[in-house]
């Protein structure tokens, strides 16, 4: 076949690239022959099934829902090399840009220190930048400041809290596109994940502003807090990982010091909590009842989506329209009859 190359020739060209002997050796755009593309085995997560190792993550929710508390608690786990709620992590330095509530954030750090760390704890690779930021205009300055402090160490995560306080422009227009590019520049500088904490829109159904933000991110995580104080974190979508996972937390108030007037200084820490009590669900359709029964039949240890789908197809569901299975799952979840944890689905016992 014209233009085809032998395996030996392909290997010779690869060797030339590696040794710097070919014109394409220094180009990141050099094509790789199909037969020489190998599966990568390096872990691609910062927090497994939750935060990718590289890319853009948006954590969003309404005011006072606990999204900043949750995000801080989350990133402290890879900073310390601790598992997060049973999920593996890749240890690495974290830079947290607190664009609002700087003094309160210092109290938050003290609360975490008193709750989780001993007085003899080793130095923690967590770095706080308590300052306002115009990310579009100052992303290069941010990169330079991080390099000046961390030296040869590259952060595993850079958190920007919040988008509103770091965007000097219109969230609904071209400024959002420029903001995404600036965040991508920070990500590319360190090969890290950039986590942006953001508010919700007026209706509270999605992140505020232009939809290009959702289109650009590698994972989107929603935070909600109910009237009883239960905080639910939901992985709404992830490019290369499971979706729908829920994490339940609550805030615990702590007294962390005394101010110059002798008054107590208080803050909060995030604590793992049981899922909020489910209310009685509405009536299920016949197909939804079948889907629920199939999951129940798969046992108390739950099931993966693949196993649940296989059982459903064997029962005649989703045969002509695959999307039916997704719709049934969503309906059962919305009616609080099922829930998901660590990429497995379970029947919710009412």
Secondary structure, 3 states (H helix, E strand, C coil): CCCCCCHHHHHHHHHHHHHCCCCCCCCCCCCCCHHHCCCCCCCCEEECCCEECCEEEEEEECCCCCHHHHHHHHHHHHHHCCCECCECECCCCEEEEECCCHHHHHHHHHHHHHHHCCCCCCCCCEEEECCCCCHHHHHHHHHHHHHHHHCCCCCCEEEEECHHHHCCCCCCCHHHHHHHHHHHHHHHHHCCEEEEEEEECCCCCCECCCCHHHHHCCEEEEEEECCCCCEEEEEEEECCCCCCCEEEEEEEEEEEEECCCCCEEEEEEEEECCCCCCCCCCCCCHHHHHHHHHHHHCCCCCECHHHHHHHHHHCCCCCCCCHHHHHHHHHHHHCCCEEEECCEEEECCC
